[in-house]
Amino acid sequence: GLFWLVAMSIVITLYAFWPSLGGRFRRAERFADQQDGQQRAVDTQLYTTSEIERITRVAFELAKTRRNKVSSAEKHNVMKSGVLWKEVVTRVHAEYSDVSLEHVLADNCAMQLVRRPKQYDVLVTDNLFGDILSDAASMLTGSLGMLPSASLGEVGADGTRAALYEPVHGSAPDIAGKDAANPLAMIGSLAMCLR
């Protein structure tokens, strides 16, 4: 599967990982009508041990080439998927004792990204919080449109991996043909590709 990698360069360089094709936050198929006339919707967040292990190893491997620090963001205090996430990340960390690991609640992580972004280097989180945190972190550069990204496949036996590099906002079809696109995110994505 592919992973989502966001790299932001301003005062810091921060890498954030979350699975893009593994675990999912699933929206309710429909609203459930209650007997009292109210409607109810339920969303679920599903992860397996192997999905969390896979993305966590990618984060630890990258950290070894950087400042040897991984921050794992989840909500173990209120979500069972967060409990599993924290347990699996902690277990995988035993394979990377040379890399420091900190667990941070995702809502606190959002605040800390704004307050003191340099404390983070490699951030690993799930789809729901990865989407939220990347948008929050985008304001470090002033705009979501300034961020490069890469979707990375697993490293194969030959040492290579499939990857797709693009601005984090995607192709921005809403501004196509309007001469309004800022090319900095694409240039940053190309720079990541050439590393």
Accessible surface in RSA format (square Angstrom, percent):
REM  Atomic radii and reference values for relative SASA: ProtOr
REM  Chains: A
REM  Algorithm: Lee & Richards
REM  Probe-radius: 1.40
REM  Slices: 20
REM RES _ NUM      All-atoms   Total-Side   Main-Chain    Non-polar    All polar
REM                ABS   REL    ABS   REL    ABS   REL    ABS   REL    ABS   REL
RES GLY A   1    54.49  67.2   0.00   N/A  54.49  67.2  21.96  60.3  32.53  72.9
RES LEU A   2    58.39  32.5  57.88  41.4   0.51   1.3  57.88  40.7   0.51   1.4
RES PHE A   3     0.07   0.0   0.07   0.0   0.00   0.0   0.07   0.0   0.00   0.0
RES TRP A   4    44.88  18.0  44.88  21.7   0.00   0.0  43.62  23.3   1.26   2.0
RES LEU A   5    10.50   5.8  10.50   7.5   0.00   0.0  10.50   7.4   0.00   0.0
RES VAL A   6     0.00   0.0   0.00   0.0   0.00   0.0   0.00   0.0   0.00   0.0
RES ALA A   7     4.99   4.6   4.99   7.7   0.00   0.0   4.99   7.0   0.00   0.0
RES MET A   8     0.48   0.3   0.48   0.3   0.00   0.0   0.48   0.4   0.00   0.0
RES SER A   9    80.94  68.4  61.00  81.4  19.94  45.9  40.10  85.4  40.84  57.2
RES ILE A  10    92.09  52.4  51.85  38.6  40.23  97.0  59.30  42.7  32.78  89.0
RES VAL A  11   102.67  67.6  73.52  66.6  29.15  70.3  80.53  70.0  22.15  60.1
RES ILE A  12    13.55   7.7   3.98   3.0   9.57  23.1  12.51   9.0   1.05   2.8
RES THR A  13    45.68  32.5  37.56  38.1   8.12  19.3  12.90  17.3  32.78  49.6
RES LEU A  14     0.75   0.4   0.75   0.5   0.00   0.0   0.75   0.5   0.00   0.0
RES TYR A  15    14.25   6.7  14.25   8.1   0.00   0.0   4.60   3.5   9.64  11.9
RES ALA A  16     3.94   3.6   3.94   6.1   0.00   0.0   3.94   5.5   0.00   0.0
RES PHE A  17     2.13   1.1   2.13   1.3   0.00   0.0   2.13   1.3   0.00   0.0
RES TRP A  18    18.03   7.2  18.03   8.7   0.00   0.0   5.91   3.2  12.11  19.7
RES PRO A  19     0.27   0.2   0.27   0.2   0.00   0.0   0.27   0.2   0.00   0.0
RES SER A  20    39.15  33.1  20.38  27.2  18.78  43.3  20.33  43.3  18.82  26.4
RES LEU A  21    98.29  54.7  85.50  61.2  12.79  32.2  85.60  60.1  12.69  34.2
RES GLY A  22     4.83   6.0   0.00   N/A   4.83   6.0   3.74  10.3   1.09   2.4
RES GLY A  23     1.99   2.4   0.00   N/A   1.99   2.4   1.99   5.4   0.00   0.0
RES ARG A  24   102.53  43.0 101.56  51.8   0.97   2.3  32.58  44.5  69.95  42.4
RES PHE A  25    75.38  37.7  54.30  33.6  21.08  54.8  54.30  32.9  21.08  60.3
RES ARG A  26   111.04  46.6 107.07  54.6   3.97   9.4  40.41  55.2  70.63  42.8
RES ARG A  27   196.49  82.5 181.34  92.4  15.15  36.1  58.64  80.1 137.85  83.5
RES ALA A  28    35.61  32.7  10.72  16.5  24.88  56.6  16.56  23.3  19.05  50.5
RES GLU A  29   175.09 100.5 137.93 104.4  37.16  88.5  64.04 123.9 111.05  90.7
RES ARG A  30   176.56  74.1 157.86  80.5  18.69  44.5  75.80 103.6 100.76  61.1
RES PHE A  31   125.17  62.6 115.92  71.8   9.25  24.1 115.92  70.3   9.25  26.5
RES ALA A  32    39.35  36.2  38.90  60.0   0.45   1.0  39.34  55.4   0.00   0.0
RES ASP A  33   110.50  77.4  83.17  82.8  27.33  64.6  31.88  75.0  78.63  78.4
RES GLN A  34    64.56  36.1  53.00  38.7  11.57  27.5  16.53  35.2  48.03  36.4
RES GLN A  35   197.70 110.5 154.27 112.7  43.43 103.4  65.91 140.3 131.78  99.9
RES ASP A  36   110.86  77.7  73.71  73.4  37.15  87.8  50.51 118.9  60.35  60.2
RES GLY A  37    66.03  81.4   0.00   N/A  66.03  81.4  37.37 102.5  28.66  64.2
RES GLN A  38   115.91  64.8 112.84  82.5   3.07   7.3  27.30  58.1  88.60  67.2
RES GLN A  39   112.91  63.1  84.49  61.7  28.42  67.7  21.37  45.5  91.54  69.4
RES ARG A  40   138.50  58.2 132.00  67.3   6.50  15.5  44.24  60.5  94.26  57.1
RES ALA A  41    51.23  47.1  21.58  33.3  29.66  67.5  22.98  32.4  28.25  74.8
RES VAL A  42    81.03  53.3  67.66  61.3  13.37  32.2  71.30  61.9   9.74  26.4
RES ASP A  43    70.67  49.5  46.47  46.3  24.20  57.2   6.10  14.4  64.57  64.4
RES THR A  44    65.11  46.3  60.41  61.2   4.70  11.2  55.46  74.5   9.65  14.6
RES GLN A  45    23.37  13.1   4.92   3.6  18.44  43.9   3.85   8.2  19.52  14.8
RES LEU A  46    82.73  46.1  79.57  56.9   3.16   7.9  81.67  57.4   1.06   2.8
RES TYR A  47    21.22   9.9   1.20   0.7  20.02  52.1   1.73   1.3  19.48  24.0
RES THR A  48    74.52  53.0  70.30  71.3   4.23  10.1  72.02  96.7   2.50   3.8
RES THR A  49    53.08  37.8  49.94  50.6   3.14   7.5  27.22  36.6  25.87  39.1
RES SER A  50    73.03  61.7  66.92  89.3   6.12  14.1  45.16  96.2  27.87  39.0
RES GLU A  51    34.42  19.8  33.47  25.3   0.95   2.3  10.24  19.8  24.17  19.7
RES ILE A  52     0.00   0.0   0.00   0.0   0.00   0.0   0.00   0.0   0.00   0.0
RES GLU A  53    40.03  23.0  40.03  30.3   0.00   0.0   1.01   1.9  39.03  31.9
RES ARG A  54    55.06  23.1  48.57  24.8   6.50  15.5  22.35  30.6  32.71  19.8
RES ILE A  55     0.00   0.0   0.00   0.0   0.00   0.0   0.00   0.0   0.00   0.0
RES THR A  56     0.00   0.0   0.00   0.0   0.00   0.0   0.00   0.0   0.00   0.0
RES ARG A  57    81.52  34.2  81.50  41.5   0.01   0.0  36.18  49.4  45.34  27.5
RES VAL A  58    23.93  15.7  20.39  18.5   3.55   8.5  23.24  20.2   0.69   1.9
RES ALA A  59     0.00   0.0   0.00   0.0   0.00   0.0   0.00   0.0   0.00   0.0
RES PHE A  60     0.00   0.0   0.00   0.0   0.00   0.0   0.00   0.0   0.00   0.0
RES GLU A  61    82.61  47.4  80.11  60.6   2.50   6.0  39.18  75.8  43.43  35.5
RES LEU A  62    40.92  22.8  35.75  25.6   5.17  13.0  39.85  28.0   1.07   2.9
RES ALA A  63     0.00   0.0   0.00   0.0   0.00   0.0   0.00   0.0   0.00   0.0
RES LYS A  64    94.76  46.2  71.17  43.7  23.59  56.2  30.10  27.1  64.66  68.9
RES THR A  65   106.64  75.8  68.86  69.8  37.78  90.0  74.16  99.6  32.48  49.1
RES ARG A  66    68.84  28.9  36.67  18.7  32.17  76.6  19.25  26.3  49.59  30.1
RES ARG A  67   130.55  54.8 105.06  53.6  25.50  60.7  72.86  99.6  57.69  35.0
RES ASN A  68    57.42  39.6  54.87  53.0   2.55   6.2   9.46  22.8  47.97  46.4
RES LYS A  69    51.66  25.2  51.62  31.7   0.04   0.1  28.47  25.6  23.19  24.7
RES VAL A  70     0.00   0.0   0.00   0.0   0.00   0.0   0.00   0.0   0.00   0.0
RES SER A  71     0.14   0.1   0.14   0.2   0.00   0.0   0.00   0.0   0.14   0.2
RES SER A  72     0.00   0.0   0.00   0.0   0.00   0.0   0.00   0.0   0.00   0.0
RES ALA A  73     0.00   0.0   0.00   0.0   0.00   0.0   0.00   0.0   0.00   0.0
RES GLU A  74     0.37   0.2   0.37   0.3   0.00   0.0   0.32   0.6   0.04   0.0
RES LYS A  75    29.96  14.6  29.73  18.2   0.23   0.6  17.34  15.6  12.63  13.4
RES HIS A  76    60.18  32.9  50.23  34.9   9.95  25.5  31.61  32.6  28.58  33.3
RES ASN A  77    81.47  56.2  46.53  45.0  34.94  84.1  31.29  75.3  50.18  48.5
RES VAL A  78   106.20  69.9  67.39  61.0  38.81  93.5  77.96  67.7  28.24  76.6
RES MET A  79    49.56  25.7  42.82  28.3   6.73  16.0  38.53  32.8  11.03  14.6
RES LYS A  80   176.06  85.9 164.82 101.1  11.24  26.8 113.51 102.2  62.55  66.6
RES SER A  81    18.99  16.0   8.21  11.0  10.78  24.8  12.56  26.7   6.43   9.0
RES GLY A  82     2.87   3.5   0.00   N/A   2.87   3.5   2.73   7.5   0.14   0.3
RES VAL A  83    51.88  34.1  51.05  46.2   0.83   2.0  51.86  45.1   0.02   0.0
RES LEU A  84    56.55  31.5  55.06  39.4   1.49   3.7  56.15  39.4   0.40   1.1
RES TRP A  85     1.96   0.8   1.96   1.0   0.00   0.0   1.96   1.0   0.00   0.0
RES LYS A  86    65.87  32.1  65.87  40.4   0.00   0.0  31.24  28.1  34.63  36.9
RES GLU A  87    98.18  56.4  89.32  67.6   8.85  21.1  38.00  73.5  60.18  49.1
RES VAL A  88     0.41   0.3   0.41   0.4   0.00   0.0   0.41   0.4   0.00   0.0
RES VAL A  89     0.00   0.0   0.00   0.0   0.00   0.0   0.00   0.0   0.00   0.0
RES THR A  90    69.36  49.3  64.97  65.9   4.39  10.5  61.08  82.0   8.28  12.5
RES ARG A  91   125.70  52.8 115.38  58.8  10.32  24.6  73.24 100.1  52.46  31.8
RES VAL A  92     2.47   1.6   2.09   1.9   0.38   0.9   2.47   2.1   0.00   0.0
RES HIS A  93    44.59  24.4  44.54  31.0   0.06   0.2  29.95  30.9  14.65  17.0
RES ALA A  94    82.27  75.6  50.99  78.7  31.28  71.2  61.50  86.6  20.77  55.0
RES GLU A  95   103.05  59.2  66.21  50.1  36.83  87.7  46.41  89.8  56.64  46.2
RES TYR A  96    17.99   8.4  17.14   9.7   0.85   2.2   7.65   5.7  10.34  12.7
RES SER A  97   102.45  86.6  73.39  97.9  29.06  66.9  39.15  83.4  63.30  88.7
RES ASP A  98    92.71  64.9  66.83  66.5  25.88  61.2  49.35 116.1  43.36  43.2
RES VAL A  99     1.38   0.9   0.00   0.0   1.38   3.3   0.48   0.4   0.90   2.4
RES SER A 100    62.94  53.2  52.54  70.1  10.40  24.0  52.25 111.3  10.69  15.0
RES LEU A 101    38.92  21.7   7.20   5.2  31.72  79.7   8.00   5.6  30.92  83.2
RES GLU A 102    60.43  34.7  54.92  41.5   5.51  13.1  26.65  51.5  33.78  27.6
RES HIS A 103    54.65  29.9  26.33  18.3  28.32  72.4  25.72  26.5  28.93  33.7
RES VAL A 104    16.24  10.7   9.84   8.9   6.40  15.4  16.07  14.0   0.18   0.5
RES LEU A 105    52.91  29.5  49.84  35.7   3.07   7.7  49.84  35.0   3.07   8.3
RES ALA A 106     3.45   3.2   1.93   3.0   1.52   3.5   2.16   3.0   1.29   3.4
RES ASP A 107    85.73  60.1  70.29  70.0  15.44  36.5  44.24 104.1  41.49  41.4
RES ASN A 108    57.35  39.5  51.89  50.1   5.46  13.1  20.65  49.7  36.70  35.5
RES CYS A 109     0.00   0.0   0.00   0.0   0.00   0.0   0.00   0.0   0.00   0.0
RES ALA A 110    25.05  23.0  23.74  36.6   1.31   3.0  24.10  33.9   0.95   2.5
RES MET A 111    99.04  51.3  90.85  60.1   8.19  19.5  79.98  68.0  19.06  25.2
RES GLN A 112    24.00  13.4  24.00  17.5   0.00   0.0   4.63   9.9  19.37  14.7
RES LEU A 113     0.60   0.3   0.60   0.4   0.00   0.0   0.60   0.4   0.00   0.0
RES VAL A 114   105.14  69.2  88.10  79.8  17.03  41.0  88.46  76.9  16.68  45.2
RES ARG A 115   150.40  63.1 117.28  59.8  33.12  78.8  45.74  62.5 104.65  63.4
RES ARG A 116   127.19  53.4 125.81  64.1   1.38   3.3  52.19  71.3  75.01  45.5
RES PRO A 117    25.63  18.7  25.63  23.4   0.00   0.0  25.63  21.2   0.00   0.0
RES LYS A 118   114.46  55.8 108.64  66.7   5.82  13.9  58.92  53.0  55.54  59.2
RES GLN A 119    30.62  17.1  20.16  14.7  10.46  24.9  14.81  31.5  15.81  12.0
RES TYR A 120     2.07   1.0   1.98   1.1   0.09   0.2   0.00   0.0   2.07   2.6
RES ASP A 121     0.98   0.7   0.88   0.9   0.10   0.2   0.00   0.0   0.98   1.0
RES VAL A 122     0.15   0.1   0.00   0.0   0.15   0.4   0.00   0.0   0.15   0.4
RES LEU A 123     0.77   0.4   0.77   0.6   0.00   0.0   0.77   0.5   0.00   0.0
RES VAL A 124     0.00   0.0   0.00   0.0   0.00   0.0   0.00   0.0   0.00   0.0
RES THR A 125     0.34   0.2   0.34   0.3   0.00   0.0   0.34   0.5   0.00   0.0
RES ASP A 126     3.62   2.5   3.32   3.3   0.29   0.7   0.03   0.1   3.59   3.6
RES ASN A 127    26.21  18.1  23.95  23.1   2.26   5.4  12.36  29.7  13.85  13.4
RES LEU A 128    48.65  27.1  44.25  31.7   4.40  11.1  48.63  34.2   0.02   0.1
RES PHE A 129    23.10  11.6  23.05  14.3   0.05   0.1  23.10  14.0   0.00   0.0
RES GLY A 130     0.32   0.4   0.00   N/A   0.32   0.4   0.31   0.8   0.02   0.0
RES ASP A 131    85.39  59.8  85.23  84.8   0.16   0.4  14.59  34.3  70.80  70.6
RES ILE A 132    89.15  50.7  83.32  62.1   5.82  14.0  87.77  63.2   1.38   3.7
RES LEU A 133     4.39   2.4   3.86   2.8   0.53   1.3   4.21   3.0   0.18   0.5
RES SER A 134     5.97   5.0   4.07   5.4   1.90   4.4   1.42   3.0   4.54   6.4
RES ASP A 135    69.18  48.5  64.78  64.5   4.40  10.4  22.53  53.0  46.66  46.5
RES ALA A 136    28.17  25.9  15.41  23.8  12.76  29.0  25.71  36.2   2.46   6.5
RES ALA A 137     1.40   1.3   1.08   1.7   0.32   0.7   1.40   2.0   0.00   0.0
RES SER A 138     2.82   2.4   2.82   3.8   0.00   0.0   0.00   0.0   2.82   4.0
RES MET A 139   123.99  64.2 106.44  70.4  17.55  41.8  90.67  77.1  33.32  44.1
RES LEU A 140    31.36  17.5  22.58  16.2   8.79  22.1  26.18  18.4   5.18  13.9
RES THR A 141    27.53  19.6   7.27   7.4  20.26  48.3  10.08  13.5  17.45  26.4
RES GLY A 142    47.62  58.7   0.00   N/A  47.62  58.7  28.53  78.3  19.09  42.8
RES SER A 143    47.85  40.4  44.17  58.9   3.67   8.5  26.83  57.1  21.02  29.4
RES LEU A 144    64.98  36.2  61.06  43.7   3.92   9.9  61.06  42.9   3.92  10.5
RES GLY A 145    19.97  24.6   0.00   N/A  19.97  24.6  16.88  46.3   3.09   6.9
RES MET A 146    58.82  30.5  47.93  31.7  10.89  25.9  40.55  34.5  18.27  24.2
RES LEU A 147     0.31   0.2   0.31   0.2   0.00   0.0   0.31   0.2   0.00   0.0
RES PRO A 148    15.25  11.1  15.25  13.9   0.00   0.0  15.25  12.6   0.00   0.0
RES SER A 149     0.50   0.4   0.50   0.7   0.00   0.0   0.00   0.0   0.50   0.7
RES ALA A 150     0.12   0.1   0.00   0.0   0.12   0.3   0.12   0.2   0.00   0.0
RES SER A 151     9.00   7.6   8.56  11.4   0.44   1.0   1.61   3.4   7.39  10.4
RES LEU A 152    17.74   9.9  17.74  12.7   0.00   0.0  17.74  12.5   0.00   0.0
RES GLY A 153     6.54   8.1   0.00   N/A   6.54   8.1   6.54  17.9   0.00   0.0
RES GLU A 154    93.42  53.6  76.95  58.2  16.47  39.2  25.32  49.0  68.10  55.6
RES VAL A 155    83.63  55.0  58.12  52.6  25.51  61.5  58.12  50.5  25.51  69.2
RES GLY A 156    36.15  44.6   0.00   N/A  36.15  44.6  30.16  82.8   6.00  13.4
RES ALA A 157   125.28 115.2  69.43 107.1  55.85 127.0  83.77 118.0  41.50 109.9
RES ASP A 158   115.15  80.7  77.08  76.7  38.07  90.0  51.96 122.3  63.19  63.0
RES GLY A 159    55.44  68.4   0.00   N/A  55.44  68.4  27.51  75.5  27.93  62.5
RES THR A 160    86.31  61.4  78.70  79.8   7.60  18.1  69.53  93.4  16.78  25.4
RES ARG A 161    94.32  39.6  65.57  33.4  28.75  68.4  20.33  27.8  73.99  44.8
RES ALA A 162    74.46  68.5  57.25  88.4  17.21  39.1  67.61  95.2   6.85  18.1
RES ALA A 163    43.10  39.6   7.05  10.9  36.05  82.0   8.97  12.6  34.13  90.4
RES LEU A 164    98.70  55.0  96.61  69.1   2.09   5.3  98.22  69.0   0.48   1.3
RES TYR A 165    55.88  26.1  43.07  24.5  12.81  33.3  20.75  15.6  35.12  43.3
RES GLU A 166    44.47  25.5  44.47  33.6   0.00   0.0  10.23  19.8  34.24  28.0
RES PRO A 167    17.48  12.7  17.48  15.9   0.00   0.0  17.48  14.4   0.00   0.0
RES VAL A 168    17.53  11.5   5.41   4.9  12.13  29.2   5.41   4.7  12.13  32.9
RES HIS A 169    68.41  37.4  38.42  26.7  29.99  76.7  37.67  38.8  30.74  35.8
RES GLY A 170    17.66  21.8   0.00   N/A  17.66  21.8  16.39  45.0   1.27   2.8
RES SER A 171   101.36  85.7  65.25  87.1  36.11  83.2  54.95 117.0  46.41  65.0
RES ALA A 172    18.02  16.6  12.76  19.7   5.26  12.0  17.08  24.1   0.93   2.5
RES PRO A 173   106.89  77.9  89.13  81.2  17.77  64.6  91.95  75.9  14.94  92.9
RES ASP A 174   104.83  73.4  86.26  85.9  18.56  43.9  51.90 122.1  52.93  52.8
RES ILE A 175    54.39  31.0  51.78  38.6   2.61   6.3  51.78  37.3   2.61   7.1
RES ALA A 176    72.91  67.0  46.40  71.6  26.51  60.3  56.68  79.8  16.23  43.0
RES GLY A 177    89.76 110.7   0.00   N/A  89.76 110.7  43.21 118.6  46.56 104.3
RES LYS A 178   139.74  68.2 113.67  69.7  26.07  62.1  77.95  70.2  61.79  65.8
RES ASP A 179   154.53 108.2 115.38 114.8  39.14  92.6  43.48 102.3 111.04 110.7
RES ALA A 180    65.11  59.9  32.89  50.8  32.22  73.3  41.73  58.8  23.38  61.9
RES ALA A 181    74.81  68.8  51.02  78.7  23.79  54.1  52.52  74.0  22.28  59.0
RES ASN A 182    74.44  51.3  56.57  54.7  17.88  43.0  27.39  65.9  47.05  45.5
RES PRO A 183    82.31  60.0  76.49  69.7   5.82  21.2  82.31  68.0   0.00   0.0
RES LEU A 184    91.41  50.9  85.18  60.9   6.23  15.7  85.18  59.8   6.23  16.8
RES ALA A 185     0.09   0.1   0.09   0.1   0.00   0.0   0.09   0.1   0.00   0.0
RES MET A 186    88.09  45.6  87.66  58.0   0.43   1.0  73.42  62.4  14.67  19.4
RES ILE A 187   101.05  57.5  98.59  73.4   2.46   5.9 100.28  72.2   0.77   2.1
RES GLY A 188    20.14  24.8   0.00   N/A  20.14  24.8  19.00  52.1   1.14   2.6
RES SER A 189     0.00   0.0   0.00   0.0   0.00   0.0   0.00   0.0   0.00   0.0
RES LEU A 190    95.21  53.0  94.25  67.4   0.96   2.4  95.21  66.9   0.00   0.0
RES ALA A 191    53.54  49.2  45.84  70.7   7.70  17.5  50.58  71.2   2.96   7.8
RES MET A 192    20.73  10.7  13.66   9.0   7.07  16.8  13.90  11.8   6.83   9.0
RES CYS A 193    59.67  45.1  40.93  45.6  18.74  44.0   1.01   2.6  58.65  63.2
RES LEU A 194   137.80  76.7 104.58  74.8  33.22  83.5 108.38  76.1  29.42  79.2
RES ARG A 195   202.97  85.2 135.45  69.0  67.51 160.7  83.50 114.1 119.46  72.4
END  Absolute sums over single chains surface
CHAIN  1 A    10689.7       8343.6       2346.2       6136.4       4553.3
END  Absolute sums over all chains
TOTAL         10689.7       8343.6       2346.2       6136.4       4553.3
